[in-house]
Amino acid sequence: MENIQSMSLSAQVKKDLFTKYGKKESNTGSTEGQIALFTQHINELTEHLKRNKKDFNTERSLIRMVGKRRNQLDYLKKKDIKKYRSLIADLNIRK
């Protein structure tokens, strides 16, 4: 059985994401930083589910997280379309 903590993001990864997308590491509430964090976590959960096909709790969490990211992306699209387009290109997110 896999350790649950291995699925959580390390502090350094979060710090790097917020530095890159939130413009500084203390700006954890920025829309771009939150979307980047969701994307990183979604990618890790997707890899986990490729190895553990019957982990239905993780599958449900993944679906909820994709919905949250979608809401954030919709907000960013309404607020600033240029940032939205550059972010989805940078993070390799499908529309």
Secondary structure by P-SEA (a helix, b strand, c coil): ccccccccccaaaaaaaaaaccccccccccaaaaaaaaaaaaaaaaaaaaacccaaaaaaaaaaaaaaaaaaaaaaaaccaaaaaaaaaaacccc
